[in-house]
Amino acid sequence: MTPISASSKICAGTLLAAAALLSACKPSTAPTAATTPATDKPAAAPVATVDGAPITQEIYDFYTKSVAGKAAGELTAEQKAQVLDELINTQLIANQAVKDGVDKDPETASRLAVARLRLLADGESQKYLRGKEPTEQELRVEYEAALTSMDKTEYHARHILVATKELADQLTKQIKGGAKFEAVAKANSMDGSKERGGDLGWFSPARMVKPFADAVKGLKKGEMTDAPVQTTFGWHIIKLDETREVTPPPFEQVKEQLAQRVLQKKLQAYVDELKKTAKIEKKS
C-alpha cells in the first residue's frame, strides 16, 4: 500500500456486455403497433436471428464501433463476419442466461439495473453537453484557475510505513540514534517501497493523502518527521530528500484536459439544478 489515492472507472466492455444481456431479456416476438411508433420507413431486416431473437443492424453497428473502433463499412468482409460471429455467440449465451433464470439472480439483476442507470445517465449527459463545447475564453479562465491552485513544488521523499504508533516511535528513536533510514525501511516497512529504502521518488502533494502531504510540506531538505504521521494506511516516518520547482505545462499542451474539466463543471451545474426540483429521500 502507498499513501497515493486511487480512482476507478467503469469498463466500457462491461457496459456493452450488460447491454447485450438487456437486449436478450426483451421478448423475442416482434413488437406490436401499440408499442412501436409508426414510421413511413420499414424496419431494416435483422443481420441475424438467434432462436427467434433478432440482432438488429443498429446493435450490430454499435457493437462493431465499440469492439473494432470503426464503422462496419470500414471493415473487411472477414472482419465483419468475425464481429457478427462474436455477437451471435454473445446473443446465444444471453438467451441461455434468460432460460436459466440468470436475469432473476439478485446480483445479476442489480448489475443490469446499475448498467441501465449508467447508460441512461451517460446518454443524458452527452445530450445536455451537445453544443456546449468550451470557448477559448472558458479554457483560458480554467487554465488560470488551475495554475493558481496547483502545487508549485515537487518533493522527493522516503517513508517507513508500519501498523502501530508504538513501532513507529521505536523506529524513529533508532534512526535518531544513528541507524540509517534506508536500512530501517528495508527491515520494517510494510510498503512496496521498502526494497528501495522507502524511496517514493518525485511527487506532488496532491497525489498523497492530506496528513502525509502536510507533513512533507512541513519538512526541510534532509529532515525527518519528529513524530509518526497517521493516515488510513498506517503510521509513517517521513524523510525529505530534496525539492524542485514545477514548471506549469503550456496552455496548448493541456487544452484537451482543460476542456474536459470545463465540461465536467457544466454537467455538475446541470445536476445541481436537477437536484433543486427533485424529491430526494435518503434512508437514515
ABEGO torsion letter per residue (X at the ends): XBABBBBBBBBAAAAAAAAAAAAAABBABBBBAAABBBBABBBBBBABBBGGBBBBAAAAAAAAAAAAGBBAAABBAAAAAAAAAAAAAAAAAAAAAAAAGAAABAAAAAAAAAAAAAAAAAAAAAAAABGABBBAAAAAAAAAAAAAABBABBBBBBBBBBABAAAAAAAAAAAAAGBBAAAAAAAABABAAAAAGGBAEBBBAAABBAAAAAAAAABBBGBBBABBBBBAAEBBBBBBABBBBBBBBBAAAAAAAAAAAAAAAAAAAAAAAAAAABBBBBBX
